[in-house]
């Protein structure tokens, strides 16, 4: 993992994600699980799972259901849903009640384009809405307990101490909730967008009242285990493109290939690097071999992602390959040296 990854602390050359992983054996996981059960009991077992329909969503929903919870999976519809993503959302609905909320697609396409232009992130509206829409549904259903998966700073790295957070608080959302320095209010007036257009991407007073917890802070997080549990439950896998290492992750959004490519342009690492770094920490691969894999696969812009062609992704947000080249040059020029 390069030191250009945003917010990632290094101590004597070791990144904060590795430091967090090394501390896991010291945690009393039995006590943590007991706290989880007590948390569910306080809410009469009713909870919402923020869901994409992927491996982690399956694992969280099924695990909580096994603990006796009454689970409602809430999916904030992704920017460009893939065929396999559709099948996996439908599969999760075989196991738990599932609600999908789809923001205005015309507004979403404008936000995708603005995100790419302004912060180099085509998925900006998706990253924001996954931290707003589950709360909105929570308010409507009067279910104030929400679960997300892993604490990203624990799994992938962040400022020292941030890996210990168990709750997704307003402060956490402000710091790590996908804004990238671009707030919904900044976009009012751009491309004709109004306050109402951005309502699905803003927080309300209720969002401060609901409890949102990271399940990975109560049960040890393991992407491989999660994937196997999801597969046994009927989820489908397929490597979305060459730049990915895991065949079970980020299958729902066809724009993810572009998102990951611009992440590599800006910060010098891609999706595959993040995934194989997890494998190095857990001892599944040696670091030297991982570096060789990253050199071959990071920075690949695939012409197809999870069965959807790049041209179709660009067309949906009103761009073409000339625009893509212009933006590639722009964000490559802004990249930081490792």
N, C-alpha and C positions, 0 to 999 in steps of 0.2 A: 504494500500500500504506500503510495507516494506521499510526501509531506505537503503536497499541494491539495490534498483532499480537505475541503473546508471544515474548520472547527476541530480537526483531529489533532490531539496532543501527542507528542512523542517524549518519552523519558529515556535518555541514554540510547536513543535509536530504536526504541520499542514503541509501537503505536498503542494508543489507549484501548483499542479493541483487544489486542493480545493481552494487555494487562488485566482487562476485565475477565477474559477467558481463564487466565491463570488463577483468578480469585474464586471461580465457581465452586471448586471442591470444598472451600471453606464455609460455604453457605449451608445452613440447616434447612434443607429442602422439605423435610417432613413438617417442620414448623411453618414454613411458608405455605405449604398446601393446606395446613390447618387454618391459617389465616384466610386463605381463599374460600374455604368452605364456610367459615364464619361470615365472610363478606356476602356470600350468596344467601346465607340464612337471614341476614339482616334485611335483605331485599326480597324475601319470600321466594328465592330462586328465580325470579324474573330478571332477564338481562337481554341486552342487545349486543350482537357481535358485528363490528364494522367489517364488512365482507367485500371481497372481490370475486368470490367463487373459486379461488385458487386453493393451493395446498394448505396454506396456513389457515384460511377461512374454514376449510373442512375440518382441520385438526382442532381449532379452537371450539367450533360449534359442537363437534362430536365429544370432545373432552368435557366441556361444561354440561352437556346433556347426560353423560355418564355419571357426573357428580350430582345429578338430580335437578339441574336447572331447566327452566322453561325458556328456550332460546328463540330469539327472533334475529335472523341475519338481515342486515340492512346493507344494500349495495348502492353506492352512488355510481350511477352508470358511467362507465369509462368513456374516454374521448372518442375512440374508434374501436368498438367491440369486434373481436375476431370470432370466426366460426367456432373455434375450440373454446374460447371464452364463454360463448353463449351456451355451449353444451355443458360446461362445468358449473355455471350458475344454475342451470336447470337440474343438474345432478344434485347439487347441495339442497335444492328445494325438495328432493326426495327424502331428506333426513330431518330438516327443521323448517319452520315457517320462514319464508323469505320475502322481503319487500325490496323492490327496486325503485329508486327515485331518479328520473331522467331530467336534468335541467334542459332548458331551451337549447336545442342543437345549433341554431343559428348564432346565439350568443356564445355558445361553447366554441364554435369554429373561430369566431373573432378573438376570443381569449387565447386559443391555441396559437394563433398567428401573432398576437401581441406578445405573448409569453416568449415566443421564439425570437421576435425582433428585439424586445426590451431586456430580457434576462437570459436569453439563449436556452429557454426551457419550454418546449412545445407542450409539455404536460403540466404546466403551471396550474391550470384550473382543476385538473384531477387531483394534484397534490394538496390543493386547498380544500376541495369539496369533501375529501375523505375525512376531514376533521371538522366539517360543519354539518353535512347532511345526516349522519347518524345521530347527532345531537338534536336536530330538528325533529326526526322521527321519534326519538326518545321523549321529547316534550309532548308530541301528539298522542303517543300511546301511554304516557305517564309511567314510563319505565326508566328510572333515573340511573340505572347501572349499565355501563357500556364497557365492552372489552375490545382491546386491540391486541395485536400479537406480541412481537418482541419489542423491547426498548431499543430503537435503532442505534443509540449511542453505546449500548452494551454490546450489540451484535457486530456493529461496523465501525465504531469509534466516534468519539466526540470530545468535548472539553472534559478535563478531569473532574470526576464526581458526578457528571451527568448520567453515567451508566447506572447509578443507584436509584434513579427515579422509578417509582412504582405506578405513579398516577400521571395521566396526561392532563396537566393543569392548564389554565389560561396562560400562565407564564411559559410553560413548555411549548404550547401551541405558537405563541408569539416568537419564540426563539427558533424552533425547529419545524414548525408546521407547514413548511412548503412555500412560504411567502417569498423567500429569496430577495428580500428588500423591496418587493413590489406588493403593495397593499391594494385590496379591491377599490378603495376610495381613490387611488391614484389613476384608475382606469376610467372613471366616470368622465364622459365627454370624448374619449377615444373611440373611434369607429362608431360613433353615435350611441355608445353605451350609457345607460341610465342607472340610477341607484337601484331601481326595481330589477333591472337586468342582472345586477350583481348580488341580489339578495341571497341566492343559494351559496354564495362564497363568503358571506359575512357571518359573524357570530352575534348571538343575542344574549340578553340577560340570563336566559335559562341555561345557556351553555356554561355559565359559571357555577350553576347549582348541581348539574349532573355529575356523577362520579365516573370517570373513565380510567381504567386500569390496564396495565400491560400484563397479559397472561404469562409472558416469559419471565416475569419477576417472581412468579409463584410456582411455576413448573419449569424445570430446565429446558431451554430452547434448543431444538435440534431439527434443522431443515430436512435432513434425510429421513428421520423418523416421521416428521409431519407429512412428507411426500408419500411414504409408504402407507400411512394411515389413510390419507386421501385416496390413494390408488385403490386400496382395498374397499373403499366406500364408493368406487365407481368413477373417480376423477380420471380424466384423460391427460396424458403427457405427450409432448413432442417438442424437440429442440426448436425454438422459434427462429434462430438464425445462428450463423457461425460465430458471432461475437459473444454468444452466451456459452456457459459451461454446463449449467444445470438444465435438464429438459422439463422441469416441473415448475418453473418460476416465470412470472411476467408473461403469461400466455394470453391475457385478456385484451390488451391494448395494442393495436397495430402501430400506434405512434411511438411505442417504446424504443424501436430501433433507432429512430431519429433522436429521441431523448438521450439515449445512451451514447450515440455518436457525438452529440454536442457536449455531453458531460466529459467525454474523452478530449475533445478539442479544448475545452476550458480548463480542465483540471488534471489532465494527463493520466486518467484511468477510466476504464469502462466497466460495464456490468460483469463481464467475465473475470476481471481482476478482483472485483469485490467478492464474487462467488468463490473463486479459487483461494482467496485469502482466508475465507472461513475454513476451507478444506486443509490449509496449512496449519491453522491453529489447532484443529482437531486431530492432526496427525495422519490425515488421509493421503497427503502428498508432501514430498519434501520441497522446501522453498526453491532450490535451484531448478527443479523440474517445473515448478509453478511459474517461475520467471520466464522460462523458455516458452511455455504455453501462452503467457501474456504477450510476449513479443510477436507471436504469430497471429493472435486473434484480436487483441485490443485495437480499437480504432477502425474496425471494418464497418463500412456502411453497406448494409445488405439491401439488395434490390427487392427483397420480399421479407416480411416479418410475420410469422405465425399464419402464413397462407394469404396474406394481403400484400399486394404490390405497392412499392414505394410511390409510384405515380398516383395511385388511388388515395394514399395518405395525403400527399401534397394537394391533390385536386380538392379534397374535402375542405381544406382551409384556404383555398384560393391562391396557391403558390405553384410554381413550376420548377424545373431543374435549374433554370437561370437564377431564379430567386434563391434556390438552395445554395448554389455556388457563391453567390454574393454573401449570404449569411455565414457560410463556412469560412470565407476569408475574414469576415468581420470578427467572428469569435475566436478563430485561430490566432488572430493578432492580439487578442486580449488575454491569451493563456499565460499562466505563470510558469516560470522555469522551475523544475524540480530541484 
